[in-house]
């Protein structure tokens, strides 16, 4: 049973890396109170342990093998160490609204800092106090910008993504996922991934400890995140974090180093029994901030006499210019981690730093792009089009050494007539460009086997043909027929010509046989297990030819429940919204939106198990889709959108979409009530609704108000143009009822309707 919702890592943002103001040393370093916080690594770990207390045990069990290897290296240092240099391939993902702000030179400056710091060759090591110089470590780890990507293609090791996405420190950070506006990790067992981006509240960076086991932290989230204002030594780097030491620090965590004061957050709960597990770093009570003078002796509750604490260590919190050393045994611990943690071992043998054989002329097809799906288009099989022409958008990469100034790109369906696009521009080596190809004519249904290939870069033969071609299964021109009925009885899902969109690649719309209003199946979304807030999933109907029709209507059966108390109105809840679009989803017009008590069909009760409706827990909803008599677009689609807030399951069945010509009496009179007489429901319709309606009131024969709706045009609950409101009096007795339409600026309209027995 779902008893309590887990705390989202996003909540960490307000609490990460805060430091106590208590002064524990006789000679104190400056405590910094600016907007930057040095590191989120330990806080992320602590919050994860709160969610799963067994995580710490699993981590410590993994760490024991690292410690054993470290002890072995430490005891037999001269005998066992071969001093073989290990070079780690690095890929830098720059995710910013303008990713070119972080230049290649700035990125290279960071690589240079890492190589100097990990080799023990940094020029500012002269700042190490004399008492600690003998502990200055010179390690074997080195770093290079990758020269070949996971597919064996030449690369400069830099991926730039234009995106306004902000890092959300913790598992599922969107900067690590292409589908969320970030950049997918390269194989983390062969590349060190660095995501350079904007971070909340001035975070400088965070990483995951190597000993955190898989899959507690997925492989594709390993690496570290670095604030773009604290990366490298120039460009966007801002003092006092402009010497590249944030990356030096976070890579220490990546290779399993603790902060020098041990596993706490300097939040008042620390003690001298905390330790980082490294023999040649003195115990330390608190974090150190600012930039102490090079010869400072700082003492605290753990180190009460000189030489004091090792505040200049890369694993403390001082400013970049004050961080100048790893110890010998910190270097040993990192190398032991690399040699011992299974998923890390292949970093040492990766060929990512080995250049590939290149050609002068080598144009590479990279991928198809579906504009409707945004960045989440890797591996798409079908593309959906909204008219009878389709213009493929493809990504082409210059994998050669010569700039490409012109290129032929050919597209065709199967063995059909090729459509040729002659591209011109200036594509430099290893750069990519998105190209919109010339239009291709579509037939209704599925146009199978779209093939696109490049040729003739710079007017000459391509010197490598094996990477020229891309294929997808087809392009769908999904024209449906009216009336449209869908009950999800076919095992094919999504149904033929329907399109499902799942931006987060997580839980989404599915077919189920566990519940149905009619038949044996329905469509549902498992909000009960969808443990996030605000994620959206879409289902698009086929294209429907409604141009010239006066009215279109949607009816469907719905069943929904809440996990929390429906009367708890301050809690965000699952929301179903229905839209109409005439441009393939580029713009959406809302025609229906329900959440909370208005959405659920179970009464005002909380359901603490996964909701499966019985026959009496369904409701038929009706939606006026609009007047299309003056429409210029040939087609429209209906879009169902679920917004999850981790409540309970939502089911849809028996979807029906119909079009009707407006009743001539409605055109003549401007307003009409039908049917009259009625049994349970009647509809109020305006042909051209006035903009100043305030209330719709319904009174019984003795003048009692039995139904009311306040109208606020353009707001949730308003009558959608051109005015359609269904009024349900099914629970009322038979008789004559008065319908009163109240206007803001003129008299009321009065209608009488007759309810007859069922």
Secondary structure, 3 states (H helix, E strand, C coil): CCCCCCCCHHHHHHCCCCCCCCCCCCCCCCCCCCCCECCCHHHHHHHHHHHCCHHHHHHHHHHHHHHHHHHHHHHCHHHHCCCCCEEEEEEEEEEECCHHHCCHHHHHHHHHHHHHHHHCCCHHHHHCCHHHHHHECCCCEEEEECCECCCCCECCCEEEEECCCCECCCCCCHHHCHHHCCCCCCCCCCCEEEEEECEHHHECEEECCCCCCCCCCCHHHCCEEEEHHHCCCCCCCCCCCCCCHHHHHHHHHHCCCCCCCCCCCCCCCCCCCCCCCCCCCCCCCCCCCCCCCCCCCCCCCCCCCCCCCCCCECCCCCCHHHCCECEHHHHHHHHHHHHHCHHHHCCCCCCCCCCCCCCCCCEEEEEEECHHHCCCCCCCCEEEECCCEECCEEEEEECCCCCEEEEEEEEEECCCCCEEEEEEEEECCCCEEEEECCCEECCCEEEEEEEEEEECHHHCCCCCCCCCEEEEEEEEECECCCCEEECCCCCCCCCCCCEEECCCCCCCCEEECCCCCCCCCEEEECCCCCCCCCCEEEEECCEECCCCCCEEEEEEEEEECECCCCCCCCCCCCEEEEEEECCCCCCCEEEEEEEHHHHCCCCCCECCCCCCCCCCCCEEEEEEEECCCCCCCCCEEEEEEEECCCCCCEEEEEEEEEEECCCHHHHHHCEEEECCCECCEEEEEECCCCCCEEEEEEECCCCCEEEEEECCCCCCCCCCCCCEEEEECCCCCCEEEEEEEEECCCCCEEEEEEECCC
